[in-house]
């Protein structure tokens, strides 16, 4: 009899460890990694190594409720112009093609959908560029800040395959100098960039040559790309930009910002490449 009571007591203890009286496990479920935020995935084609494509994203991750608290569920996505932009970069002549190089097909959409279960493990996703579908397989690093993978296209209009390197990117900031083209004048400018917690970038542009200029542009950031608007001589102007070009500077390189005037979206105009200045001690 005593032995039976002891066994029953042991089973009851196990019940308390693993299952609550209400039938719910007392061991908390594994929490999936949260990788939401700004990422750039650099795509290098096997057939064209002269250029690379940047998948610029503000990744979102779905949530589930665990013990009354929201937790990431591993379903990652990006859709719409504030969450995904695609650019094609030619580092040899320092040019950027906004929108990517694939022709428009089907819906012509840009989006990103994937799933992740653990850091240091698989992270597979698909993305569309101008409606062309690409399948990506790879792994995320153990710190959740970088990615290595390969891709293949599932579109007859943009057949391609190659490698992908992804990086969680920091907010854009710093002081940049160079020539900046506004609709009627090319100015020599000093531009201070600052991205806030809402992923809005402000560009304070100051020039003294060929005339005085004090202009502020602002707009959303997606990965390392952005769209800025402001008012110049009573006219609304719109600029697309890309951060991260490596610009020659003597025997080395410095980080550059590429600008394109998109005020007339059907006729984009190169507007300058500004170079990052070293911090003042």
C-alpha positions as CSV (number, residue, x, y, z in Angstrom):
1,X,0.0,0.0,0.0
2,X,2.8,2.4,0.9
3,X,4.6,1.6,-2.4
4,X,1.4,2.4,-4.3
5,X,1.1,5.7,-2.6
6,X,4.7,6.5,-3.3
7,X,4.3,5.8,-7.0
8,X,1.1,7.9,-7.1
9,X,3.0,10.7,-5.4
10,X,5.8,10.5,-8.0
11,X,3.3,10.6,-10.9
12,X,1.6,13.6,-9.3
13,X,5.0,15.4,-9.1
14,X,5.7,14.7,-12.7
15,X,2.2,16.1,-13.5
16,X,3.1,19.3,-11.7
17,X,6.4,19.6,-13.6
18,X,5.1,18.9,-17.1
19,X,1.3,19.7,-17.0
20,X,-0.6,22.1,-14.9
21,X,-3.9,21.1,-13.3
22,X,-5.7,22.8,-16.2
23,X,-3.9,20.5,-18.6
24,X,-1.4,23.2,-19.9
25,X,2.3,22.5,-20.1
26,X,4.4,24.4,-17.5
27,X,7.4,24.2,-19.7
28,X,7.4,27.4,-21.8
29,X,7.5,26.8,-25.6
30,X,10.6,27.8,-27.5
31,X,10.5,31.4,-28.6
32,X,11.4,31.9,-32.2
33,X,14.0,34.5,-33.2
34,X,12.8,38.0,-34.1
35,X,14.7,39.2,-37.2
36,X,12.3,42.1,-38.0
37,X,14.1,45.3,-39.1
38,X,16.2,46.7,-41.9
39,X,18.0,44.2,-44.1
40,X,19.9,44.3,-47.4
41,X,20.3,41.1,-49.4
42,X,23.0,41.5,-52.1
43,X,22.3,39.2,-55.0
44,X,25.2,38.2,-57.4
45,X,24.2,36.4,-60.6
46,X,26.2,33.4,-61.9
47,X,25.9,34.8,-65.4
48,X,26.6,38.5,-64.7
49,X,29.2,39.3,-62.0
50,X,29.7,42.9,-63.2
51,X,26.6,44.1,-61.3
52,X,24.8,43.0,-58.2
53,X,21.2,43.5,-57.0
54,X,20.2,44.8,-53.6
55,X,17.0,43.6,-52.1
56,X,16.3,46.4,-49.7
57,X,13.8,45.4,-47.0
58,X,12.1,46.5,-43.8
59,X,11.3,42.9,-42.7
60,X,8.2,42.3,-40.6
61,X,7.6,39.2,-38.5
62,X,4.3,37.8,-37.5
63,X,3.3,37.2,-33.9
64,X,1.6,34.6,-31.8
65,X,0.3,34.9,-28.2
66,X,2.2,32.8,-25.6
67,X,0.9,33.0,-22.0
68,X,-0.8,36.2,-22.9
69,X,2.3,37.8,-24.4
70,X,3.0,38.5,-28.1
71,X,6.0,36.5,-29.4
72,X,7.5,36.2,-32.9
73,X,6.1,33.3,-34.9
74,X,8.9,32.9,-37.5
75,X,6.8,34.1,-40.5
76,X,8.7,36.9,-42.2
77,X,7.5,39.2,-44.9
78,X,7.8,42.5,-46.7
79,X,5.4,44.0,-49.2
80,X,4.8,47.5,-50.6
81,X,7.2,50.3,-51.3
82,X,8.0,51.1,-47.7
83,X,9.0,47.5,-47.0
84,X,10.8,46.3,-50.1
85,X,12.7,48.0,-52.8
86,X,15.1,46.5,-55.4
87,X,18.1,48.2,-56.9
88,X,20.7,47.1,-59.4
89,X,24.2,48.4,-58.8
90,X,27.1,48.7,-61.2
91,X,30.2,49.3,-59.0
92,X,32.4,49.9,-62.0
93,X,30.7,53.1,-63.1
94,X,29.0,53.8,-59.8
95,X,25.4,53.8,-61.1
96,X,22.2,52.5,-59.6
97,X,19.1,51.3,-61.4
98,X,16.1,51.7,-59.1
99,X,13.4,49.0,-59.5
100,X,15.9,46.3,-60.5
101,X,16.7,44.9,-63.9
102,X,14.0,42.3,-64.5
103,X,11.2,43.2,-67.0
104,X,7.7,43.6,-65.7
105,X,5.6,40.4,-65.8
106,X,2.3,39.3,-64.3
107,X,1.3,41.5,-61.4
108,X,4.6,43.4,-61.5
109,X,4.7,43.3,-57.7
110,X,7.6,43.4,-55.2
111,X,7.3,41.2,-52.1
112,X,9.2,38.9,-49.8
113,X,7.9,35.9,-47.8
114,X,9.9,33.4,-45.7
115,X,10.1,31.4,-42.5
116,X,12.7,30.9,-39.8
117,X,12.7,28.5,-36.8
118,X,16.1,29.1,-35.1
119,X,19.2,31.2,-35.3
120,X,22.1,29.5,-36.9
121,X,19.6,27.4,-39.0
122,X,17.7,27.5,-42.3
123,X,16.0,30.6,-43.5
124,X,14.3,30.1,-46.8
125,X,12.2,32.7,-48.6
126,X,10.8,33.8,-51.9
127,X,10.8,37.3,-53.4
128,X,9.4,38.9,-56.5
129,X,11.1,41.6,-58.6
130,X,8.7,43.3,-61.1
131,X,6.4,40.2,-60.7
132,X,9.3,37.7,-61.4
133,X,9.5,35.0,-58.7
134,X,12.8,33.9,-57.1
135,X,13.3,31.0,-54.7
136,X,16.0,31.4,-52.0
137,X,17.6,28.8,-49.7
138,X,20.2,29.5,-47.1
139,X,21.0,29.9,-43.4
140,X,21.0,32.8,-41.0
141,X,23.9,33.4,-38.6
142,X,23.8,32.5,-34.9
143,X,23.6,36.2,-34.0
144,X,20.7,36.8,-36.5
145,X,22.6,39.6,-38.3
146,X,23.8,38.0,-41.5
147,X,22.7,35.5,-44.1
148,X,24.3,33.2,-46.8
149,X,22.2,31.5,-49.5
150,X,21.6,30.8,-53.2
151,X,18.7,31.6,-55.5
152,X,17.0,30.4,-58.7
153,X,14.3,32.1,-60.7
154,X,10.9,30.7,-61.4
155,X,10.2,33.1,-64.2
156,X,10.7,32.7,-67.9
157,X,11.0,36.5,-68.3
158,X,14.0,36.8,-65.9
159,X,15.9,33.6,-65.9
160,X,18.8,33.7,-63.4
161,X,20.6,32.0,-60.5
162,X,23.4,32.9,-58.1
163,X,24.3,33.7,-54.5
164,X,22.9,35.9,-51.9
165,X,24.6,37.6,-48.9
166,X,22.3,39.3,-46.4
167,X,23.1,41.8,-43.7
168,X,21.0,43.6,-41.0
169,X,21.8,47.2,-41.8
170,X,22.2,50.1,-39.4
171,X,20.4,53.4,-39.6
172,X,21.8,55.8,-42.2
173,X,23.7,58.8,-40.8
174,X,26.8,61.0,-41.3
175,X,28.0,64.0,-43.2
176,X,28.4,63.8,-47.0
177,X,29.9,66.2,-49.5
178,X,29.8,66.5,-53.3
179,X,27.9,67.9,-56.2
180,X,24.1,67.7,-56.0
181,X,21.8,68.5,-58.9
182,X,18.6,70.4,-58.3
183,X,16.2,71.1,-61.3
184,X,18.1,74.2,-62.5
185,X,21.4,74.3,-60.7
186,X,24.3,72.0,-59.7
187,X,25.4,72.9,-56.1
188,X,28.5,71.9,-54.2
189,X,26.8,70.7,-50.9
190,X,27.4,69.5,-47.5
191,X,24.6,67.1,-46.5
192,X,23.9,65.8,-43.0
193,X,21.8,62.6,-43.0
194,X,19.9,61.3,-39.9
195,X,17.4,58.4,-39.7
196,X,15.0,58.4,-36.8
197,X,13.4,55.5,-34.9
198,X,10.4,55.5,-37.3
199,X,12.8,54.8,-40.3
200,X,12.4,58.3,-41.7
201,X,15.5,59.9,-43.2
202,X,16.1,63.6,-43.1
203,X,18.7,65.3,-45.3
204,X,19.8,68.8,-44.4
205,X,21.5,70.2,-47.6
206,X,23.6,73.3,-47.3
207,X,25.6,75.0,-50.1
208,X,27.3,78.3,-50.7
209,X,28.3,77.7,-54.3
210,X,27.2,78.8,-56.8
211,X,24.7,80.4,-54.5
212,X,23.4,80.0,-51.0
213,X,21.1,77.0,-50.4
214,X,19.5,75.6,-47.3
215,X,17.2,72.7,-48.1
216,X,15.7,69.8,-46.1
217,X,14.4,66.6,-47.8
218,X,12.8,63.8,-45.9
219,X,11.2,60.4,-46.5
220,X,11.1,56.7,-45.7
221,X,14.1,54.4,-45.6
222,X,13.9,50.7,-46.8
223,X,17.1,48.8,-46.1
224,X,19.8,50.9,-47.7
225,X,17.5,52.7,-50.1
226,X,15.3,55.7,-49.5
227,X,12.9,58.2,-51.1
228,X,13.1,61.9,-50.1
229,X,10.8,64.8,-50.8
230,X,11.1,68.6,-50.2
231,X,10.3,72.0,-51.7
232,X,12.7,73.8,-53.9
233,X,11.7,77.2,-55.3
234,X,8.1,76.5,-54.7
235,X,8.2,73.1,-56.5
236,X,7.9,69.7,-54.8
237,X,11.0,67.6,-55.7
238,X,11.4,63.9,-55.2
239,X,14.8,62.0,-55.0
240,X,15.5,58.3,-54.8
241,X,18.7,57.3,-53.1
242,X,21.0,54.4,-52.2
243,X,23.5,54.2,-49.4
244,X,26.6,52.0,-49.6
245,X,28.5,52.7,-52.9
246,X,32.2,52.4,-52.5
247,X,33.6,55.5,-54.1
248,X,37.3,55.8,-55.1
249,X,39.2,58.2,-52.9
250,X,42.9,58.2,-53.8
251,X,44.3,54.7,-53.1
252,X,41.3,53.7,-51.0
253,X,37.5,54.0,-51.1
254,X,34.9,55.8,-49.1
255,X,31.2,55.2,-48.6
256,X,28.9,57.1,-50.9
257,X,25.3,58.1,-51.3
258,X,23.8,57.9,-54.8
259,X,20.9,60.3,-55.7
260,X,18.5,60.3,-58.6
261,X,15.9,63.0,-59.3
262,X,12.6,61.2,-59.6
263,X,10.3,64.3,-59.7
264,X,9.3,63.1,-63.2
265,X,9.3,59.4,-62.6
266,X,9.2,58.6,-66.3
267,X,12.4,60.5,-66.8
268,X,14.7,59.9,-63.8
269,X,17.9,62.1,-63.8
270,X,21.2,61.3,-62.1
271,X,21.6,63.9,-59.3
272,X,25.0,63.2,-57.7
273,X,27.1,60.9,-55.6
274,X,28.1,62.3,-52.2
275,X,30.9,60.9,-50.1
276,X,31.0,60.2,-46.4
277,X,33.3,62.5,-44.4
278,X,35.4,61.2,-41.5
279,X,34.0,62.1,-38.1
280,X,35.4,65.2,-36.4
281,X,37.4,64.3,-33.3
